[in-house]
Amino acid sequence: MTKDNNHLGKFDLTGIPPAPRGVPKIEVEFDIDANGLLNVSAKDQSSGNSKKITITNDRGRLSKEDIDRMVSDAEKYKEEDEKQTQRITSRNQLENYIFSVKQAIGDSGDKLSTQDKDDLGKACEESLKWLDNNSLAEKEEYDDKMKELEKVCTPVMSNFMVVLKMDNQIAQEDKAHLMDLL
C-alpha cells in the first residue's frame, strides 16, 4: 500500500486545464538506467506540460538490510495487501459509476425526463454521501452499495441508451436519404 512506500522524491505537474473527472490524460514513465538512476517523467497530454525527476542512490537512502526487511514484510503482508487492494478497487468502481451516471445526466439533454434526472441525481448524491460517511467500509459493503445503485440506474440508463441509439439510427438514415437526393 502507498502508506508503506519509501519516499524517494517529489514533483508537481501544474497547468493541467480543468476538465471532468477521468478526462485528463497524464502519461507517466519510469526508467532505470545502467547506473541505477531512476528517471520519472510525467506529461499532460492536452497541455503538453511535463516534469521529470531523477532519483539517485545518495546518502540517506535505503541500505541492503532495509531493502531485505521491506521485501520480507511485503511477503508477510501480501494477503492483507490484496484484500485492501480489492476493497479500494470496489470503492473506486462505485465512485466511478456514480460520476459516470452524473455525467450522463448532464449530457442527456431532453433525452431523460425531469423525473428520471431527479431520481438518478438523488440516488447518486445519496451514494456519494454514503461514500463520504463510510470511507473504511469493507469490499462487500461497497459491492452491495453498487448493486443498490445499479437497481435504480440501470433501467433508466438502458432506456436512455435505446433512445440515443434510435436517434443515431435516425440521423444515419436522414444522412443516407440526403445523400440519395444529391
Z-matrix of the N, CA and C atoms (Angstrom, degrees):
N
C 1 1.437
C 2 1.532 1 109.15
N 3 1.304 2 115.79 1 155.56
C 4 1.466 3 119.44 2 -176.00
C 5 1.525 4 112.52 3 -61.71
N 6 1.329 5 117.02 4 -29.54
C 7 1.472 6 119.39 5 179.67
C 8 1.522 7 111.66 6 -64.02
N 9 1.332 8 116.53 7 -21.71
C 10 1.458 9 121.14 8 -179.06
C 11 1.526 10 113.00 9 -94.70
N 12 1.323 11 117.16 10 -0.45
C 13 1.464 12 120.49 11 -178.48
C 14 1.522 13 111.40 12 -72.17
N 15 1.316 14 115.57 13 157.98
C 16 1.458 15 122.52 14 175.16
C 17 1.532 16 107.76 15 -99.48
N 18 1.325 17 116.72 16 123.18
C 19 1.465 18 121.65 17 -177.53
C 20 1.531 19 110.32 18 -68.40
N 21 1.330 20 116.04 19 121.46
C 22 1.464 21 121.09 20 -179.64
C 23 1.521 22 112.81 21 -104.72
N 24 1.313 23 117.13 22 -30.58
C 25 1.453 24 120.58 23 -177.74
C 26 1.516 25 109.72 24 175.57
N 27 1.333 26 115.87 25 175.98
C 28 1.460 27 120.29 26 -175.62
C 29 1.517 28 109.94 27 -152.47
N 30 1.331 29 115.49 28 144.87
C 31 1.460 30 121.14 29 166.97
C 32 1.512 31 108.32 30 -150.42
N 33 1.323 32 116.46 31 155.62
C 34 1.457 33 122.05 32 -179.76
C 35 1.515 34 109.12 33 -110.67
N 36 1.322 35 116.01 34 129.38
C 37 1.459 36 121.84 35 174.13
C 38 1.521 37 106.18 36 -96.42
N 39 1.337 38 116.66 37 109.86
C 40 1.460 39 121.55 38 -175.49
C 41 1.522 40 110.46 39 -110.30
N 42 1.318 41 115.44 40 171.41
C 43 1.459 42 120.72 41 176.34
C 44 1.513 43 113.53 42 81.50
N 45 1.328 44 116.94 43 19.11
C 46 1.464 45 120.05 44 177.32
C 47 1.522 46 106.79 45 -81.00
N 48 1.344 47 117.60 46 120.33
C 49 1.461 48 119.15 47 -177.43
C 50 1.527 49 111.71 48 -64.96
N 51 1.335 50 116.93 49 146.67
C 52 1.466 51 119.95 50 178.45
C 53 1.529 52 110.10 51 -59.09
N 54 1.318 53 115.46 52 139.07
C 55 1.461 54 121.04 53 -179.48
C 56 1.521 55 108.41 54 -157.19
N 57 1.333 56 116.82 55 159.12
C 58 1.467 57 119.08 56 177.22
C 59 1.527 58 111.18 57 -60.76
N 60 1.297 59 114.85 58 155.92
C 61 1.458 60 122.14 59 178.79
C 62 1.530 61 110.40 60 -50.47
N 63 1.313 62 115.61 61 133.53
C 64 1.459 63 121.28 62 176.59
C 65 1.512 64 115.02 63 86.30
N 66 1.328 65 117.80 64 -9.30
C 67 1.462 66 120.61 65 -177.25
C 68 1.529 67 112.68 66 -81.86
N 69 1.342 68 119.67 67 -45.19
C 70 1.465 69 118.14 68 179.99
C 71 1.531 70 111.06 69 -59.35
N 72 1.312 71 115.78 70 136.63
C 73 1.463 72 121.66 71 178.72
C 74 1.525 73 107.83 72 -116.53
N 75 1.309 74 115.37 73 114.95
C 76 1.455 75 121.86 74 -179.86
C 77 1.528 76 107.77 75 -112.83
N 78 1.314 77 115.72 76 123.30
C 79 1.461 78 120.69 77 177.47
C 80 1.524 79 108.15 78 -96.44
N 81 1.333 80 115.90 79 122.17
C 82 1.460 81 121.28 80 -179.69
C 83 1.522 82 108.30 81 -116.68
N 84 1.325 83 116.15 82 131.69
C 85 1.462 84 120.98 83 179.27
C 86 1.524 85 109.79 84 -123.54
N 87 1.337 86 115.11 85 138.09
C 88 1.458 87 122.92 86 174.87
C 89 1.520 88 107.08 87 -118.51
N 90 1.323 89 116.12 88 134.58
C 91 1.460 90 120.05 89 -179.24
C 92 1.524 91 108.79 90 -145.20
N 93 1.332 92 115.91 91 130.20
C 94 1.464 93 120.30 92 174.53
C 95 1.516 94 106.80 93 -108.31
N 96 1.329 95 116.00 94 120.80
C 97 1.470 96 119.07 95 -177.59
C 98 1.534 97 111.16 96 -85.09
N 99 1.324 98 116.18 97 179.80
C 100 1.468 99 122.32 98 -176.33
C 101 1.521 100 112.43 99 -61.68
N 102 1.318 101 117.89 100 -23.24
C 103 1.464 102 122.11 101 -179.98
C 104 1.528 103 112.65 102 -90.63
N 105 1.327 104 116.77 103 4.37
C 106 1.458 105 120.55 104 179.98
C 107 1.514 106 114.04 105 80.97
N 108 1.322 107 117.68 106 13.54
C 109 1.466 108 121.09 107 177.80
C 110 1.522 109 109.15 108 -83.81
N 111 1.321 110 115.64 109 133.92
C 112 1.459 111 121.50 110 177.94
C 113 1.520 112 108.38 111 -94.41
N 114 1.321 113 116.12 112 120.65
C 115 1.465 114 121.91 113 176.41
C 116 1.519 115 107.97 114 -108.21
N 117 1.323 116 116.18 115 126.58
C 118 1.458 117 121.90 116 178.98
C 119 1.520 118 107.57 117 -122.67
N 120 1.334 119 116.16 118 129.78
C 121 1.466 120 119.86 119 176.69
C 122 1.519 121 108.85 120 -133.32
N 123 1.322 122 115.59 121 150.24
C 124 1.459 123 122.13 122 178.10
C 125 1.521 124 107.98 123 -137.17
N 126 1.344 125 115.77 124 138.70
C 127 1.459 126 120.57 125 -179.02
C 128 1.522 127 109.47 126 -138.70
N 129 1.340 128 115.63 127 128.84
C 130 1.458 129 121.69 128 173.85
C 131 1.523 130 107.23 129 -79.46
N 132 1.325 131 116.82 130 121.21
C 133 1.458 132 121.24 131 -174.58
C 134 1.529 133 112.90 132 -66.54
N 135 1.332 134 117.94 133 -33.14
C 136 1.469 135 118.92 134 -176.45
C 137 1.526 136 112.83 135 -78.87
N 138 1.331 137 117.67 136 -42.15
C 139 1.467 138 120.03 137 -176.29
C 140 1.524 139 112.75 138 -94.33
N 141 1.325 140 116.62 139 -20.19
C 142 1.458 141 120.24 140 -176.65
C 143 1.524 142 113.29 141 82.16
N 144 1.345 143 117.43 142 -3.43
C 145 1.466 144 120.46 143 178.19
C 146 1.522 145 109.54 144 -62.14
N 147 1.331 146 115.85 145 139.41
C 148 1.459 147 118.81 146 179.41
C 149 1.524 148 110.38 147 -145.41
N 150 1.306 149 115.09 148 157.74
C 151 1.467 150 123.10 149 176.04
C 152 1.520 151 106.93 150 -143.08
N 153 1.329 152 115.20 151 156.16
C 154 1.455 153 119.08 152 174.69
C 155 1.515 154 109.87 153 -149.19
N 156 1.319 155 114.37 154 160.42
C 157 1.456 156 121.37 155 179.69
C 158 1.529 157 107.39 156 -146.42
N 159 1.320 158 115.61 157 146.89
C 160 1.464 159 121.51 158 175.11
C 161 1.521 160 107.64 159 -115.81
N 162 1.321 161 115.28 160 127.94
C 163 1.460 162 121.30 161 -179.80
C 164 1.525 163 107.85 162 -104.26
N 165 1.320 164 115.67 163 122.29
C 166 1.467 165 120.41 164 178.79
C 167 1.521 166 109.14 165 -107.27
N 168 1.311 167 117.19 166 162.56
C 169 1.461 168 121.31 167 179.21
C 170 1.527 169 109.45 168 -90.46
N 171 1.322 170 115.39 169 62.90
C 172 1.466 171 121.59 170 -179.97
C 173 1.523 172 110.79 171 -76.93
N 174 1.321 173 114.56 172 178.80
C 175 1.451 174 119.41 173 176.27
C 176 1.530 175 109.20 174 -60.40
N 177 1.295 176 115.64 175 152.18
C 178 1.449 177 120.24 176 -179.01
C 179 1.520 178 112.28 177 87.63
N 180 1.312 179 116.98 178 -4.95
C 181 1.460 180 120.34 179 177.00
C 182 1.530 181 108.59 180 -81.92
N 183 1.292 182 116.37 181 -179.23
C 184 1.459 183 121.27 182 -176.36
C 185 1.526 184 112.38 183 -73.59
N 186 1.324 185 114.70 184 140.77
C 187 1.467 186 120.14 185 174.91
C 188 1.530 187 108.50 186 -84.32
N 189 1.310 188 116.30 187 169.70
C 190 1.467 189 121.44 188 177.50
C 191 1.528 190 110.11 189 -58.64
N 192 1.329 191 117.07 190 -40.23
C 193 1.465 192 121.56 191 179.25
C 194 1.530 193 110.89 192 -64.63
N 195 1.337 194 116.29 193 -41.83
C 196 1.467 195 120.21 194 177.74
C 197 1.526 196 110.59 195 -60.75
N 198 1.307 197 116.29 196 -43.95
C 199 1.464 198 120.95 197 -179.37
C 200 1.522 199 110.11 198 -64.25
N 201 1.331 200 117.16 199 -44.77
C 202 1.469 201 120.84 200 178.75
C 203 1.525 202 111.03 201 -60.73
N 204 1.330 203 116.63 202 -41.88
C 205 1.468 204 120.75 203 178.62
C 206 1.527 205 110.83 204 -63.52
N 207 1.323 206 116.51 205 -42.22
C 208 1.463 207 120.53 206 -179.60
C 209 1.531 208 111.07 207 -65.24
N 210 1.316 209 117.43 208 -39.66
C 211 1.466 210 120.95 209 177.77
C 212 1.525 211 109.76 210 -64.43
N 213 1.319 212 116.46 211 -42.61
C 214 1.465 213 121.24 212 178.32
C 215 1.530 214 110.82 213 -62.35
N 216 1.334 215 116.70 214 -45.03
C 217 1.466 216 121.07 215 177.99
C 218 1.526 217 111.23 216 -62.14
N 219 1.314 218 116.56 217 -39.51
C 220 1.466 219 120.51 218 179.55
C 221 1.523 220 110.41 219 -60.97
N 222 1.311 221 116.92 220 -41.89
C 223 1.470 222 120.77 221 177.76
C 224 1.525 223 110.72 222 -65.87
N 225 1.334 224 115.58 223 -42.76
C 226 1.460 225 120.77 224 -177.19
C 227 1.537 226 111.22 225 -62.88
N 228 1.330 227 116.64 226 -38.04
C 229 1.466 228 121.00 227 -175.28
C 230 1.531 229 113.20 228 -102.66
N 231 1.315 230 116.83 229 15.62
C 232 1.467 231 121.49 230 -175.75
C 233 1.532 232 111.91 231 -57.54
N 234 1.325 233 117.56 232 -47.03
C 235 1.466 234 121.02 233 -178.20
C 236 1.531 235 111.00 234 -64.62
N 237 1.316 236 116.28 235 -43.32
C 238 1.468 237 121.13 236 177.99
C 239 1.538 238 110.51 237 -62.34
N 240 1.320 239 116.38 238 -42.06
C 241 1.466 240 120.80 239 178.43
C 242 1.525 241 111.12 240 -63.72
N 243 1.337 242 116.76 241 -38.53
C 244 1.467 243 120.60 242 179.33
C 245 1.528 244 110.65 243 -64.16
N 246 1.328 245 117.08 244 -42.05
C 247 1.468 246 120.63 245 177.08
C 248 1.530 247 110.61 246 -61.45
N 249 1.323 248 115.89 247 -42.72
C 250 1.465 249 120.81 248 179.22
C 251 1.527 250 110.46 249 -63.87
N 252 1.328 251 116.54 250 -40.94
C 253 1.467 252 121.04 251 178.44
C 254 1.523 253 110.39 252 -62.10
N 255 1.321 254 117.42 253 -43.28
C 256 1.467 255 121.20 254 178.77
C 257 1.527 256 110.97 255 -64.35
N 258 1.329 257 116.62 256 -39.71
C 259 1.465 258 121.17 257 178.62
C 260 1.528 259 110.40 258 -62.27
N 261 1.323 260 115.96 259 -46.19
C 262 1.464 261 120.86 260 -179.40
C 263 1.525 262 110.59 261 -66.57
N 264 1.325 263 117.26 262 -38.45
C 265 1.465 264 121.06 263 177.73
C 266 1.521 265 110.47 264 -61.47
N 267 1.332 266 117.75 265 -43.98
C 268 1.467 267 120.96 266 178.57
C 269 1.521 268 111.12 267 -63.17
N 270 1.323 269 116.59 268 -41.00
C 271 1.467 270 120.16 269 177.85
C 272 1.530 271 110.30 270 -62.26
N 273 1.332 272 116.43 271 -46.55
C 274 1.464 273 120.48 272 -179.28
C 275 1.523 274 111.90 273 -63.87
N 276 1.328 275 117.42 274 -37.86
C 277 1.463 276 120.28 275 177.99
C 278 1.525 277 110.61 276 -62.85
N 279 1.323 278 116.50 277 -43.07
C 280 1.463 279 120.33 278 177.84
C 281 1.524 280 110.44 279 -62.99
N 282 1.310 281 116.59 280 -47.56
C 283 1.464 282 120.80 281 -179.22
C 284 1.535 283 110.95 282 -61.95
N 285 1.315 284 117.51 283 -43.81
C 286 1.467 285 121.14 284 178.69
C 287 1.523 286 111.54 285 -64.07
N 288 1.318 287 117.11 286 -38.66
C 289 1.466 288 120.93 287 177.99
C 290 1.530 289 110.10 288 -62.82
N 291 1.318 290 116.11 289 -45.29
C 292 1.469 291 120.37 290 178.97
C 293 1.526 292 110.14 291 -56.99
N 294 1.332 293 117.04 292 -48.57
C 295 1.458 294 119.90 293 -177.13
C 296 1.527 295 112.12 294 -69.98
N 297 1.331 296 118.19 295 -30.67
C 298 1.465 297 118.83 296 177.09
C 299 1.528 298 110.55 297 -70.63
N 300 1.333 299 117.70 298 -36.51
C 301 1.471 300 120.41 299 176.05
C 302 1.525 301 109.59 300 -66.36
N 303 1.332 302 117.03 301 -44.12
C 304 1.467 303 120.03 302 178.56
C 305 1.531 304 110.90 303 -61.03
N 306 1.333 305 116.90 304 -39.60
C 307 1.469 306 121.15 305 177.45
C 308 1.528 307 109.99 306 -63.48
N 309 1.326 308 116.66 307 -42.72
C 310 1.467 309 120.74 308 179.54
C 311 1.528 310 110.73 309 -63.52
N 312 1.325 311 116.74 310 -38.91
C 313 1.469 312 120.23 311 177.19
C 314 1.525 313 109.21 312 -60.12
N 315 1.317 314 116.04 313 -46.39
C 316 1.463 315 120.47 314 -179.71
C 317 1.511 316 113.34 315 -64.64
N 318 1.331 317 116.79 316 -33.00
C 319 1.463 318 121.45 317 -177.95
C 320 1.524 319 113.38 318 -88.23
N 321 1.332 320 117.12 319 -5.90
C 322 1.466 321 120.16 320 -170.12
C 323 1.519 322 114.81 321 -74.11
N 324 1.327 323 116.59 322 -21.44
C 325 1.461 324 118.37 323 -177.42
C 326 1.514 325 110.35 324 58.13
N 327 1.334 326 116.35 325 -128.54
C 328 1.463 327 120.49 326 -179.36
C 329 1.527 328 112.37 327 -95.35
N 330 1.318 329 116.97 328 12.64
C 331 1.466 330 120.88 329 -178.05
C 332 1.527 331 112.13 330 -78.01
N 333 1.328 332 117.21 331 -18.33
C 334 1.460 333 122.27 332 175.85
C 335 1.520 334 108.66 333 -115.20
N 336 1.321 335 115.56 334 141.70
C 337 1.462 336 119.28 335 177.32
C 338 1.526 337 109.38 336 -69.88
N 339 1.310 338 115.47 337 160.17
C 340 1.464 339 120.56 338 177.14
C 341 1.522 340 109.86 339 -59.46
N 342 1.334 341 116.29 340 -39.59
C 343 1.469 342 120.50 341 179.43
C 344 1.529 343 111.19 342 -62.50
N 345 1.341 344 116.50 343 -44.80
C 346 1.469 345 120.02 344 178.89
C 347 1.525 346 110.80 345 -63.27
N 348 1.331 347 116.46 346 -43.54
C 349 1.468 348 119.83 347 178.01
C 350 1.526 349 110.65 348 -59.75
N 351 1.341 350 115.92 349 -43.96
C 352 1.465 351 120.23 350 179.63
C 353 1.526 352 111.51 351 -63.78
N 354 1.345 353 116.60 352 -44.05
C 355 1.468 354 120.69 353 -179.51
C 356 1.526 355 111.46 354 -63.28
N 357 1.326 356 115.96 355 -46.00
C 358 1.466 357 119.95 356 179.64
C 359 1.525 358 110.91 357 -65.77
N 360 1.337 359 116.06 358 -44.54
C 361 1.460 360 120.29 359 179.72
C 362 1.517 361 111.80 360 -60.29
N 363 1.324 362 116.13 361 -43.27
C 364 1.464 363 120.60 362 179.52
C 365 1.530 364 110.50 363 -63.94
N 366 1.327 365 116.93 364 -44.93
C 367 1.469 366 120.73 365 179.56
C 368 1.528 367 110.77 366 -61.92
N 369 1.323 368 116.62 367 -40.54
C 370 1.471 369 120.45 368 179.26
C 371 1.523 370 111.16 369 -66.56
N 372 1.324 371 116.93 370 -44.55
C 373 1.465 372 120.21 371 -179.79
C 374 1.524 373 111.28 372 -64.10
N 375 1.340 374 116.57 373 -40.50
C 376 1.465 375 119.76 374 177.47
C 377 1.528 376 110.68 375 -63.33
N 378 1.315 377 116.38 376 -39.45
C 379 1.470 378 120.52 377 179.36
C 380 1.525 379 111.20 378 -67.95
N 381 1.332 380 117.19 379 -39.83
C 382 1.468 381 120.05 380 176.60
C 383 1.528 382 110.97 381 -63.38
N 384 1.321 383 115.90 382 -41.26
C 385 1.461 384 120.12 383 178.26
C 386 1.530 385 109.74 384 -63.27
N 387 1.339 386 116.19 385 -41.76
C 388 1.460 387 120.36 386 177.59
C 389 1.528 388 110.21 387 -60.66
N 390 1.341 389 116.71 388 -43.42
C 391 1.471 390 120.57 389 177.86
C 392 1.526 391 111.18 390 -58.63
N 393 1.327 392 116.31 391 -44.74
C 394 1.466 393 120.68 392 -180.00
C 395 1.531 394 111.68 393 -61.04
N 396 1.334 395 115.63 394 -37.59
C 397 1.464 396 120.56 395 -176.75
C 398 1.526 397 113.43 396 -87.23
N 399 1.330 398 117.44 397 -7.98
C 400 1.463 399 121.00 398 -175.73
C 401 1.525 400 111.38 399 -132.60
N 402 1.309 401 116.37 400 48.14
C 403 1.467 402 120.46 401 -175.56
C 404 1.527 403 112.97 402 -65.45
N 405 1.322 404 117.87 403 -17.74
C 406 1.465 405 121.08 404 179.71
C 407 1.529 406 112.15 405 -109.28
N 408 1.326 407 116.75 406 21.62
C 409 1.467 408 120.56 407 179.83
C 410 1.521 409 110.40 408 -62.70
N 411 1.314 410 115.38 409 158.47
C 412 1.464 411 121.58 410 177.37
C 413 1.523 412 109.77 411 -81.30
N 414 1.319 413 115.98 412 161.92
C 415 1.463 414 122.59 413 179.77
C 416 1.530 415 110.68 414 -51.98
N 417 1.320 416 116.84 415 -46.07
C 418 1.466 417 121.24 416 -177.56
C 419 1.529 418 111.49 417 -62.36
N 420 1.321 419 117.30 418 -35.26
C 421 1.465 420 120.76 419 178.54
C 422 1.529 421 110.67 420 -67.00
N 423 1.338 422 116.56 421 -41.87
C 424 1.469 423 119.94 422 176.61
C 425 1.525 424 110.20 423 -64.28
N 426 1.329 425 116.57 424 -42.14
C 427 1.467 426 120.54 425 179.50
C 428 1.530 427 110.95 426 -63.08
N 429 1.338 428 116.90 427 -41.68
C 430 1.466 429 120.74 428 178.28
C 431 1.527 430 111.07 429 -63.88
N 432 1.324 431 116.64 430 -41.30
C 433 1.471 432 120.69 431 179.10
C 434 1.524 433 110.08 432 -64.53
N 435 1.329 434 116.74 433 -37.63
C 436 1.466 435 121.50 434 177.89
C 437 1.531 436 109.81 435 -62.68
N 438 1.327 437 117.29 436 -46.26
C 439 1.470 438 120.98 437 179.28
C 440 1.528 439 110.71 438 -61.29
N 441 1.324 440 115.68 439 -41.41
C 442 1.466 441 121.25 440 178.78
C 443 1.535 442 110.57 441 -60.82
N 444 1.316 443 116.79 442 -45.19
C 445 1.466 444 121.17 443 179.78
C 446 1.528 445 110.97 444 -68.09
N 447 1.324 446 116.66 445 -40.23
C 448 1.470 447 120.34 446 179.04
C 449 1.526 448 111.59 447 -62.50
N 450 1.348 449 117.74 448 -33.67
C 451 1.466 450 120.75 449 177.99
C 452 1.527 451 110.89 450 -59.56
N 453 1.319 452 115.91 451 -36.28
C 454 1.464 453 120.88 452 179.27
C 455 1.529 454 110.55 453 -79.25
N 456 1.321 455 116.77 454 -44.80
C 457 1.465 456 121.17 455 -169.70
C 458 1.524 457 114.85 456 -83.89
N 459 1.319 458 117.87 457 -36.74
C 460 1.465 459 120.06 458 -172.60
C 461 1.526 460 113.57 459 -58.45
N 462 1.337 461 120.07 460 -47.35
C 463 1.477 462 117.92 461 179.94
C 464 1.531 463 112.67 462 -60.42
N 465 1.310 464 116.70 463 -42.89
C 466 1.466 465 120.55 464 -178.95
C 467 1.524 466 110.33 465 -67.82
N 468 1.340 467 116.49 466 -44.89
C 469 1.463 468 120.05 467 -178.58
C 470 1.526 469 111.35 468 -67.44
N 471 1.331 470 117.50 469 -33.53
C 472 1.471 471 120.43 470 176.97
C 473 1.521 472 110.36 471 -63.85
N 474 1.327 473 116.43 472 -45.35
C 475 1.472 474 120.15 473 177.17
C 476 1.520 475 110.97 474 -62.58
N 477 1.318 476 116.40 475 -40.24
C 478 1.458 477 121.91 476 178.14
C 479 1.524 478 110.39 477 -59.99
N 480 1.332 479 116.91 478 -43.45
C 481 1.465 480 120.89 479 179.82
C 482 1.528 481 111.09 480 -65.82
N 483 1.326 482 117.38 481 -36.72
C 484 1.468 483 120.96 482 177.05
C 485 1.526 484 109.71 483 -62.92
N 486 1.323 485 116.65 484 -44.96
C 487 1.466 486 120.84 485 179.19
C 488 1.529 487 110.27 486 -61.92
N 489 1.323 488 117.28 487 -44.04
C 490 1.466 489 120.34 488 178.55
C 491 1.522 490 111.13 489 -61.94
N 492 1.320 491 116.21 490 -41.72
C 493 1.465 492 120.61 491 180.00
C 494 1.527 493 110.17 492 -64.23
N 495 1.339 494 115.91 493 -42.11
C 496 1.469 495 119.78 494 178.94
C 497 1.523 496 110.24 495 -64.62
N 498 1.320 497 117.12 496 -43.45
C 499 1.464 498 120.50 497 178.59
C 500 1.523 499 110.80 498 -60.79
N 501 1.315 500 116.46 499 -41.25
C 502 1.459 501 121.41 500 179.32
C 503 1.527 502 110.43 501 -65.53
N 504 1.326 503 116.17 502 -41.63
C 505 1.465 504 120.62 503 179.18
C 506 1.530 505 110.55 504 -64.19
N 507 1.318 506 116.80 505 -43.12
C 508 1.469 507 121.03 506 178.20
C 509 1.522 508 109.93 507 -62.55
N 510 1.326 509 116.59 508 -42.74
C 511 1.464 510 120.17 509 179.09
C 512 1.525 511 110.58 510 -62.28
N 513 1.327 512 117.58 511 -40.32
C 514 1.468 513 121.28 512 178.61
C 515 1.531 514 110.69 513 -65.18
N 516 1.343 515 115.82 514 -41.74
C 517 1.466 516 119.81 515 179.20
C 518 1.525 517 110.60 516 -65.49
N 519 1.335 518 116.25 517 -40.98
C 520 1.463 519 119.95 518 177.68
C 521 1.524 520 110.67 519 -62.46
N 522 1.315 521 116.37 520 -40.41
C 523 1.461 522 120.92 521 179.14
C 524 1.528 523 110.18 522 -64.98
N 525 1.326 524 116.72 523 -43.57
C 526 1.467 525 120.99 524 179.39
C 527 1.528 526 110.18 525 -63.79
N 528 1.333 527 116.18 526 -41.62
C 529 1.462 528 120.41 527 179.52
C 530 1.529 529 110.28 528 -64.14
N 531 1.314 530 116.67 529 -41.67
C 532 1.457 531 121.24 530 178.48
C 533 1.524 532 110.36 531 -62.85
N 534 1.320 533 117.11 532 -41.03
C 535 1.466 534 121.13 533 178.82
C 536 1.529 535 110.51 534 -64.60
N 537 1.345 536 116.45 535 -36.36
C 538 1.466 537 120.22 536 177.80
C 539 1.528 538 110.84 537 -64.30
N 540 1.326 539 115.53 538 -36.52
C 541 1.460 540 119.87 539 -179.03
C 542 1.523 541 111.64 540 -70.40
N 543 1.314 542 116.55 541 -29.65
C 544 1.458 543 120.10 542 -179.28
C 545 1.494 544 108.44 543 -78.07
